[in-house]
Amino acid sequence: MTASPKSYGQSAPARHQCSMALPFVNREDAGRQLAAALVAYGNDPDLIVLGLPRGGVVVAFEVAGALHAPLDVFVVRKLGVPGFEELAFGAIASGGQIVLNQDVMADAGLTHSAMQRVIELETAELERRERLFHSTGVQVQDKIVILVDDGLATGATMRVGIQALRQMQPRRIVAAVPVGAPDIVRSIGKEADEIVCVETPTPFGGVGRWYDDFSQTTDTQVRHLLERAHAGHAH
């Protein structure tokens, strides 16, 4: 089933195609297919496309090019409980945004000083990555933001990205991925203003399963794509 594009002002549920023409050849191919599902947003002067590094930037590059929109990276860093780093008490994101989970903080008995040490360490790493990727600085207030990743398995990074973007007061947040687990797509659709997902296969089994080539994207590749996007949009 293929749903027709929704207008920008409409509260849109997740829309997806169920052609099952999978796997994608690579992230570039996935990006082109995702761009086709986002064509209604093309040429909007208030549109910005943000890629979640690393793989999401490759997909986002294709989307931004097809929609004639500026591209930037949106770096998200998890704030892990000391000694139990996989347990996140929050996250920080590009633009200096911090999202905290008060319940986890209380359960973990985090002191203010311990929390601050983690925030300082992860802020330094976030800023290092922004410098590495030559980020121009994300300004999204009153903008339509398409936040792109290469797939949704747990949705954790996308969810934190949406929460951080909300604090920056965009006009609209569109979460966009080529492929995702159906239940996670529905969940993210409740947090974004709209979610666009090309394929929601069942059983899911992981994002990489739906790509012929899902090799790791390098920092150099991300930086190169961002430089190309910035140069092309400037001209």
C-alpha positions in Angstrom: 0.0 0.0 0.0 1.4 3.4 -0.9 -0.1 6.4 0.8 -0.4 9.8 -1.0 1.8 12.6 0.3 0.3 14.6 3.2 0.3 18.4 3.3 2.7 20.1 5.6 0.0 21.4 8.0 -1.7 18.0 8.3 -1.1 15.8 11.3 0.2 12.8 9.4 0.6 9.2 10.6 3.5 7.1 9.5 3.4 6.5 5.8 5.2 3.8 4.0 5.3 1.6 0.9 5.0 -2.1 1.2 6.4 -3.1 -2.1 9.1 -5.1 -0.3 11.6 -4.2 -3.1 14.4 -5.0 -0.7 17.2 -5.0 0.1 18.4 -1.5 -0.8 21.6 -1.6 -2.8 23.4 0.8 -0.4 22.7 3.9 1.6 22.8 6.1 -1.5 20.1 4.0 -3.1 18.1 4.1 0.1 18.5 7.9 0.2 17.1 8.3 -3.3 14.1 6.2 -2.5 13.5 8.1 0.7 13.8 11.4 -1.2 11.0 10.2 -3.6 8.7 9.7 -0.6 9.5 13.3 0.6 9.1 15.1 -2.6 6.2 17.2 -1.3 8.8 19.1 0.8 11.0 20.0 -2.1 12.2 23.5 -2.8 10.7 24.9 0.5 13.0 27.8 1.6 12.3 27.0 5.2 13.5 23.4 4.9 16.6 21.9 6.4 17.8 18.3 6.3 19.8 16.9 9.2 21.6 13.6 9.1 22.4 11.5 12.2 26.0 10.4 11.9 27.4 8.4 10.5 25.3 6.4 8.2 22.3 8.7 8.3 24.4 11.5 6.7 24.9 9.4 3.6 21.1 8.9 3.3 20.5 12.6 4.1 22.9 13.8 1.5 20.7 12.2 -1.2 17.5 13.6 0.4 18.9 17.1 0.7 20.2 17.1 -2.9 16.9 15.9 -4.3 14.8 18.4 -2.3 17.2 21.3 -2.9 17.7 21.9 0.8 20.7 22.6 3.0 22.3 19.7 4.8 23.9 19.5 8.1 24.9 16.9 10.7 23.0 16.5 14.0 25.3 15.0 16.5 23.7 13.2 19.5 25.7 11.8 22.4 24.2 9.6 25.1 24.8 10.5 28.8 25.5 7.1 30.5 25.3 6.4 34.2 28.9 6.0 35.5 29.7 2.3 35.8 26.6 1.4 33.8 27.3 3.4 30.6 24.6 1.6 28.6 22.0 3.0 30.9 21.3 6.6 29.7 20.2 9.3 32.1 19.9 11.7 29.2 21.6 12.9 26.0 23.1 16.0 24.5 22.8 17.1 20.9 24.0 19.7 18.5 23.1 23.2 19.4 23.9 22.6 23.1 20.6 20.9 23.8 20.4 18.6 26.8 17.6 16.0 27.4 17.5 14.4 30.9 15.6 11.5 32.2 14.7 12.4 35.8 13.5 8.9 36.6 16.8 7.2 35.7 18.7 9.9 37.5 16.7 9.3 40.7 17.0 5.5 40.4 20.7 5.6 39.8 21.3 8.0 42.7 23.3 10.3 40.6 25.0 13.2 42.3 25.1 16.6 40.7 28.9 16.5 40.4 28.8 13.0 38.8 26.2 14.1 36.3 28.3 17.2 35.4 31.4 15.2 34.8 29.6 13.0 32.3 28.0 16.0 30.6 31.4 17.7 30.3 33.0 14.7 28.8 30.3 14.0 26.3 30.0 17.7 25.4 33.7 17.7 24.6 33.3 14.7 22.4 30.2 16.2 20.7 32.1 19.4 20.0 35.1 17.4 18.6 32.8 15.6 16.2 31.2 18.8 15.1 34.6 20.3 14.4 35.6 17.1 12.6 32.5 17.2 10.4 32.8 21.0 9.9 29.3 21.5 11.1 28.0 25.0 10.2 25.9 25.2 13.4 22.3 24.1 13.4 19.7 26.9 13.3 16.2 25.4 13.2 13.9 27.8 14.8 10.7 28.1 12.7 12.2 25.7 10.2 10.8 22.5 8.7 13.4 19.9 9.8 13.8 16.5 8.2 15.8 14.3 10.6 17.3 11.4 8.7 18.9 8.1 9.7 19.6 4.9 7.8 17.1 2.9 9.7 15.1 2.4 12.9 15.8 -0.6 15.0 15.4 0.6 18.6 14.8 4.2 17.7 16.9 5.5 20.6 19.0 8.0 18.7 16.1 9.3 16.6 14.0 9.7 19.7 16.7 11.7 21.5 17.3 13.8 18.3 13.6 14.7 18.1 13.5 15.6 21.8 16.5 17.8 21.5 15.2 19.5 18.3 11.9 20.3 20.1 13.8 22.5 22.5 15.1 24.5 19.5 11.5 25.4 18.4 11.3 24.2 14.8 8.0 24.7 13.0 7.8 21.0 12.1 9.9 17.8 12.6 9.8 15.0 10.1 11.6 11.8 11.0 12.7 10.0 7.8 14.3 6.6 7.3 14.4 4.1 4.5 13.5 1.1 6.7 12.3 0.5 10.2 10.8 -2.0 12.6 7.0 -1.5 12.4 6.4 -1.0 16.1 9.4 1.5 16.4 8.1 3.4 13.4 4.7 3.8 15.1 6.4 4.8 18.4 8.6 7.5 16.7 5.5 8.7 14.8 4.0 9.8 18.1 7.0 12.0 18.9 7.7 13.6 15.5 5.1 15.7 13.7 5.4 13.1 10.9 7.4 10.0 10.1 8.2 8.9 6.6 9.5 5.3 6.3 9.8 3.7 2.9 9.7 0.1 4.1 8.5 -1.6 7.3 9.3 -5.3 6.8 8.1 -8.0 9.2 10.0 -9.8 10.7 12.5 -7.0 10.9 15.7 -8.5 12.2 17.9 -5.4 12.1 18.7 -2.5 9.8 21.7 -4.1 8.0 19.6 -7.0 6.9 17.8 -4.7 4.4 20.9 -3.4 2.6 23.1 -5.3 0.1 26.0 -3.0 1.3 25.8 -1.8 4.9 29.5 -1.3 5.4 30.5 1.2 8.1 30.6 4.9 7.1 33.8 6.6 8.0 34.3 10.1 9.5 36.1 11.1 6.3 33.1 10.1 4.2 30.8 12.1 6.4 33.0 15.2 6.2 33.4 14.9 2.5 29.6 14.7 1.9 28.9 17.7 4.2 31.6 19.7 2.4 30.0 18.8 -1.0 26.6 19.7 0.3 27.6 23.0 1.7 29.5 24.0 -1.4 26.6 23.0 -3.7 24.0 24.8 -1.7 26.1 28.0 -1.5 26.2 28.0 -5.3 
